[in-house]
């Protein structure tokens, strides 16, 4: 196993404190977005929120499928739900257990709501290039944060150094985040199809 029980117990308190802080931050961010939709451009804001969440959901779904199919392509197993679930318990949860399902829910909330809204309202207009390229840049930022911050918090080590196959794990994560970002950016930045007027 990647992480010993002692390692998990040592990091469990820190993870819970960080998780509580993250929950509070997400709540405040949600209230801010709700207030923005009450502006005169509220309809446009709501459309942007819908596009961001749709793009995030599709991107997260595709990325998750790739991660769980990775062993079939010679890549190491990457059970993101188990790793996130381990932050809420003292053991690595079994698939479909309560902690595993909570980990999967957290994974989809992050990928479908939190990260897309940050991308849409804080970064999209500030990043260079076409829509999908902006998404790739955001995906690379998320990849770096996950490997430099999140993985050490979960006991997997800086840039997955404690994983059985560190290099392959890092490369697989990089590929997944690039795909995630490209899909998110492509869907969010897609121009609406003009409706054909009846002749």
ChimeraX attribute file (.defattr): number of C-alpha atoms within 10 A of each C-alpha:
attribute: neighborCount
match mode: 1-to-1
recipient: residues
	/A:1	8
	/A:2	14
	/A:3	17
	/A:4	13
	/A:5	11
	/A:6	11
	/A:7	14
	/A:8	20
	/A:9	14
	/A:10	13
	/A:11	16
	/A:12	21
	/A:13	13
	/A:14	14
	/A:15	18
	/A:16	14
	/A:17	11
	/A:18	13
	/A:19	14
	/A:20	12
	/A:21	12
	/A:22	12
	/A:23	12
	/A:24	12
	/A:25	11
	/A:26	15
	/A:27	12
	/A:28	12
	/A:29	15
	/A:30	15
	/A:31	10
	/A:32	11
	/A:33	16
	/A:34	15
	/A:35	11
	/A:36	14
	/A:37	17
	/A:38	12
	/A:39	11
	/A:40	9
	/A:41	10
	/A:42	14
	/A:43	12
	/A:44	12
	/A:45	18
	/A:46	16
	/A:47	12
	/A:48	18
	/A:49	21
	/A:50	15
	/A:51	21
	/A:52	26
	/A:53	24
	/A:54	18
	/A:55	26
	/A:56	30
	/A:57	22
	/A:58	17
	/A:59	26
	/A:60	25
	/A:61	16
	/A:62	15
	/A:63	22
	/A:64	22
	/A:65	11
	/A:66	18
	/A:67	20
	/A:68	15
	/A:69	15
	/A:70	15
	/A:71	12
	/A:72	10
	/A:73	8
	/A:74	9
	/A:75	16
	/A:76	21
	/A:77	17
	/A:78	18
	/A:79	16
	/A:80	17
	/A:81	24
	/A:82	23
	/A:83	23
	/A:84	24
	/A:85	27
	/A:86	24
	/A:87	25
	/A:88	20
	/A:89	16
	/A:90	17
	/A:91	19
	/A:92	22
	/A:93	21
	/A:94	14
	/A:95	12
	/A:96	12
	/A:97	12
	/A:98	13
	/A:99	23
	/A:100	24
	/A:101	18
	/A:102	18
	/A:103	23
	/A:104	21
	/A:105	15
	/A:106	16
	/A:107	18
	/A:108	19
	/A:109	17
	/A:110	17
	/A:111	24
	/A:112	22
	/A:113	20
	/A:114	17
	/A:115	19
	/A:116	30
	/A:117	24
	/A:118	14
	/A:119	23
	/A:120	20
	/A:121	15
	/A:122	11
	/A:123	16
	/A:124	21
	/A:125	12
	/A:126	10
	/A:127	15
	/A:128	11
	/A:129	12
	/A:130	12
	/A:131	21
	/A:132	22
	/A:133	19
	/A:134	24
	/A:135	31
	/A:136	21
	/A:137	21
	/A:138	26
	/A:139	26
	/A:140	21
	/A:141	14
	/A:142	18
	/A:143	22
	/A:144	17
	/A:145	13
	/A:146	19
	/A:147	21
	/A:148	15
	/A:149	14
	/A:150	19
	/A:151	20
	/A:152	17
	/A:153	19
	/A:154	22
	/A:155	23
	/A:156	20
	/A:157	19
	/A:158	17
	/A:159	22
	/A:160	24
	/A:161	18
	/A:162	16
	/A:163	20
	/A:164	14
	/A:165	13
	/A:166	17
	/A:167	14
	/A:168	16
	/A:169	20
	/A:170	19
	/A:171	12
	/A:172	18
	/A:173	22
	/A:174	19
	/A:175	17
	/A:176	22
	/A:177	26
	/A:178	23
	/A:179	22
	/A:180	30
	/A:181	32
	/A:182	22
	/A:183	26
	/A:184	35
	/A:185	30
	/A:186	20
	/A:187	21
	/A:188	25
	/A:189	20
	/A:190	12
	/A:191	8
	/A:192	6
	/A:193	6
	/A:194	6
	/A:195	6
	/A:196	6
	/A:197	5
	/A:198	4
	/A:199	3
